[in-house]
Amino acid sequence: MLRFKSINRRATGASCGRALIRGLSWLLAASVCASPLAALAKSHAHGHRQPAKAAKTARASAPVAAQASEKPDPEVLLVEVYKELGANHLQQALAKADKLVEDYPNFRLGHLIRGDLLMMQTHKVTSFGNASGPEDKLRNLREEAIVRLKSLRERPDPNLLPRLVLQLREDQKHVLLVDAKRSRLYVYANEGGRLKFVNDYYISQGKLGVNKLKEGDQKTPIGIYYITSHLSGDRLPDFYGSGALPINYPNEWDKVNGRSGSGIWLHGTPPDSYSRPPLSSDGCVVLTNPDLHKLATSVEIGKTPVVIAESVDFVSKAKWDSDRHLATRLIDNWRRDLESMNPKRMMENYSRQFKSDRGEDLNTWLAKHQQFMSGVRGVSIALKDETFFFYPGRDNMIVSTFTQESKVGKSRTTIRKRQYWAKEGSLWKIVYELNL
């Protein structure tokens, strides 16, 4: 635990400092206070109704975001406040809290912390967020403080890679990973087939957490999705802030599993609030307006994957390479068996639980395939533009998407295909397949 000297010679001041810190010191003890603040600062630098038809007055979201980008990151300022408290520098902590609310006047958590510091001047503060007010709102602010500070302790190790993302296409420049447990969104760049950590952002999620099953359950879905459009703030009600990035929920795997609902977006916050509590949306992923503006520069419509998971795990490069080679080997073996035109070899790749995109079982689907390919000889198949993901929430499921180029004589066909591979015992089998 952190140790504190008295802030001044008055016992009241000393007890105030200790009492305020006690609630959060366990978060800071082995992490934030031990981390070089300059490094933290540097690292940070680097369900809906349809929108109303009547457009509202355009907001100057880009200038606001540009101004915000010139300010210190609010999380870095939070750490500075608590580092000063940890050193028993009450006045310096208050000065930095003043700076925080001056730079971010609608950041309610900053005002709560500043209120505690002001109260410490004359009163005993027995807990974090000692201000009077509705208990539910104070609880939300305390929870936001906790997840923000914890995220700084648990920042991704640059030597580790996110297990869920095994390979991107060459033209996919970024991938977004939402870690619901940490209330965090990570951005990774695709640099020559290797993933490089770029940035991370605090996010809010569904009021009832993750694993969306149906319309209106106030949960955020788990799965692999893609950004489908970019809605500017002037096309949306104030509630969505500076804009929105819709995703394609429900995806094909959601539909196969009977999940319903629609209108899941990444969007901003209303003008009167800098951020929202960790659990506060109807299922969307919510960012601050400045963060959404920065994130939008990393997004390509129809290309950028958004992987939403209960928790994002990180593995060594050796483990990551091994898993990627496994995924590559699975579809290459499938390609060879398809080229062989041997029904038995082909069937060995598919699960007895297999379903096609039309709901056909394995026997029905294979019978149609064999009828179509009857008499065909000399098939040559090449695969390219592969992407591989472990499916969130399913430790033993790999989603492979690729372009299949088939050549029979002078005839050529090209299709984009997606397969869901599940591990059954010691073997990997295709449980679902569709043409995109």
Number of C-alpha atoms within 10 A of each C-alpha: 10 15 11 15 14 18 21 12 9 9 11 17 21 19 20 23 26 24 17 23 22 15 15 19 18 13 19 22 15 13 16 23 19 11 14 10 16 10 10 17 17 11 14 17 14 9 21 13 7 8 12 10 9 9 12 13 12 12 17 11 18 15 11 14 18 13 12 17 15 9 13 15 18 20 21 20 21 20 23 19 25 24 19 18 22 23 16 21 18 24 15 16 25 20 14 20 25 19 18 26 20 13 16 18 15 16 19 19 24 24 19 21 28 23 16 23 27 15 15 22 15 11 14 20 23 18 16 20 23 18 15 8 9 8 10 9 12 19 14 17 22 20 15 22 21 16 20 22 19 19 21 18 18 11 15 18 12 11 11 18 25 21 20 25 24 26 23 26 18 13 11 19 20 23 23 25 22 26 20 24 16 21 24 25 24 21 20 21 19 19 13 10 14 13 22 17 20 17 19 22 20 25 29 27 30 24 18 16 22 21 20 23 19 15 15 14 19 23 24 29 28 21 23 25 22 22 21 18 16 18 17 17 25 18 20 22 18 18 14 24 27 32 27 27 22 22 25 18 26 23 15 17 17 18 11 15 9 11 19 16 18 18 18 21 26 25 28 28 22 18 16 13 15 20 23 24 23 28 25 19 20 21 31 25 31 30 28 24 28 22 20 22 22 16 19 15 8 16 22 19 15 14 18 21 23 23 25 26 24 20 16 22 13 17 15 14 15 11 14 20 16 13 20 20 13 15 23 17 12 17 20 14 14 18 17 15 18 18 18 16 18 11 14 10 16 18 18 15 20 21 20 14 11 19 21 17 14 10 12 12 17 18 13 12 15 16 12 11 12 14 9 10 12 10 8 11 12 11 15 16 17 15 18 12 14 20 21 22 22 25 23 21 15 12 11 13 20 28 20 22 25 21 18 19 15 17 15 13 11 5 8 11 10 13 13 16 16 20 20 21 27 22 16 12 7 6 11 21 24 26 21 24 22 15 14 11
